[in-house]
Amino acid sequence: MALTRSRAAVRRRRWTAVLGATALAFAGGGALATPAGATSSSVEVQYQTRCIPPPIAGIPPIQGTTTALVSVDKSSPKVGDVVTVTYTITKPAASNPVDLALPADIMTPSGKVVLGGAQSGAVTVTGPKKNPPVPGKGSFPAFSMTGTFTVTQAGTITLSPGDYNIHTSYIMELDTPCTVLDPPAPVSDTVTASPVTSPNTRALQLETPSGAPGVRVTVNGSRFTPLTDVTVVGRAGAAETADRMTVTTDSEGSFAARLKVNDKATTGIVAYEGASWNAEKGAGPAAYTVVDDTPDPPGSQRITASVTAGELSMTQAGDAVQLSAVDFGQGGAATGSLQTVTVKDFRGGPAGWSLTGKVTDFTGPGGSLGSGNLSWTPSCTAKAGSPSTCAAGSAGPVGSGGATLASTPNGALTGGEFTVDAGLSLDVPAFTAPGSYAGVLTLTLS
């Protein structure tokens, strides 16, 4: 008889444990925690949810307010880019209803993030089987889930929290689904996707670099759009001259134009598709000099000078960055500064440039820290007299997909020398194993 009572007591203790574990699915609380990788456009939102515990728990459905935050690693992706989404439940609809404390690492969350605006659908997100111990009748900590989606449409894409499910592994395997009562939930984050831009490989070549006023110069173009009208025109510095003509490319996108150049101020020749100059659909300027054949007065000397176009290049002050240390058990931000990058745009043409960076995961004794854990705050300064203005990229995660560090726009005449810097911050979880963690940041200038 004593043995029977003992087994019954064990069953009661196990049943109480199951009751508490299933409650984890719809409990939550704690202060708002912004996940690593959250962008400045992320906002915490609240929405009504209904969570249904497994029947074995004997708990009625819970209806209440869920608080959540959705964030992305790229706020300005291009079509075709992969965007990582983080869905953090900061406060579910209820708290632990029993006095029994729940152990750590019994909860595995999953869910959906709903896309709207320019792109529809849902992003599947999952989280690790990880949670701290929860005291009886206590609030549950926030939990996060991540997933990815590929951008298929240009425009503004909204992201809203969707349904989620908690799988608990304590005594038995159980699921507790939670649904949004009035979908979609409020928008928590947005991304602005731009169309894919193909590299401009159009090229111009002149038969001769100079000629007298009124002489025709042969202009050869290649890799333009096949069977398309192209304007070929002279340039006097940044302005176009009246010396122009229109030609049609052949089936391979090439043409040969005989442009008559009269303007003695001409310094180059450009060609472009469309009604006006477009750096993405044009080529040049190809340098050209009009040799003034006006007779010089007696006793005079004609003096000429030429400016030779250079290249787009960059240099770095170093190839290694040591971030500050963080304490085991506390974690936080390991900070430092990017080695200064100097960009020199001595091409003297109409095209701007873009400097982007991407980073690998940081590997060390405890495994790896994701590439999305590294954020930067870029800055860019143009040297006095530079024709172009330099724009720093947005502060936020760098990630493996890449982010813009700095750029200059297209213009009639671009160029200059620029100093690019960035503050760096690596988010290190509190109990990351001690040791050195290293990743590789690659910068690309185009």
C-alpha angles and dihedrals in degrees: 000000000000089000091053092051090049093053091047090052090051091051090050091051091048092048090051089050092051090049092055095044094053090050087063089075094069102024126093148135144133128123122316110275118195108213123233109270096032113147127223091253093062114111130185112244136189128215139165117262138179117213121194116202118209112277090243090067093063092219120134120235114285118225119187148105121312119198118205146159129214120197138172136209093225122043094178108036128163125236106279095030120126113234122201114219125201118198112192122188101207096175124009123200101273145012135237104301097198136067093236116105114231122225127240126269102021099117128085114179130199134172151138135271113207119225122210141164113042093006130036133199137072134280117222111225130186135185135210123265093256136121135140120247113283121215121229113278086004132133119262122236124248118271130201135212128192137198141150140238134188118237109238102165133048118233138056114332118193125209123205131178113260138187118316138192133207119211112197126197106195120120088334140009111266139167130211114190120202120196133195107247098208107026136233099048117217117291111267100179141005136203127200110217122200127204121264111270116208119214112264106239097167113133140191131204128183123214089220131011096221145022145162120276111284095022117131116236122201111236116195118198129188140184095025121138108290118253093007132133113251127193115221112195142163123247127216099195105302095342128083120238131217090258102103144128139176125236134176121233121234127240090283096049096255132126142176115212129185102213118190109218116201104154109097090204093064113129100169149355128238135185128201144167118242134028097303141017114299119177091207093055101031142074134211157342093223107193115251131171125203108217105220106225095186107130112253118233117258114281095019132121125211113223121195134180133185134209115217119211116238136194142277109250144154137205131194128218089224144341102236135063124192113204123206119269125254128206123252109247093025105053119174135140122345102203138194144130133271115247104260114264122208116203119196118193105186097154095106093211136116099266125102125207140232128212113200134176138200130184137206125229115281110246127198145132094308096049118260143327112219121254088240089067090074115084130177139198106211128206131184132189127190119218113246111274096024111143092217129067117224122226120200118225122248120281112248145080120345098201131169092284092061138239136220116264097181141333146180125217129243114263146158090275122008136177145095143129122289138189115213125192137162138191111232129211126181115196108223119191116235098251101039109146112261117259142075121311120195136187134172122242113201121197122202125194117200 
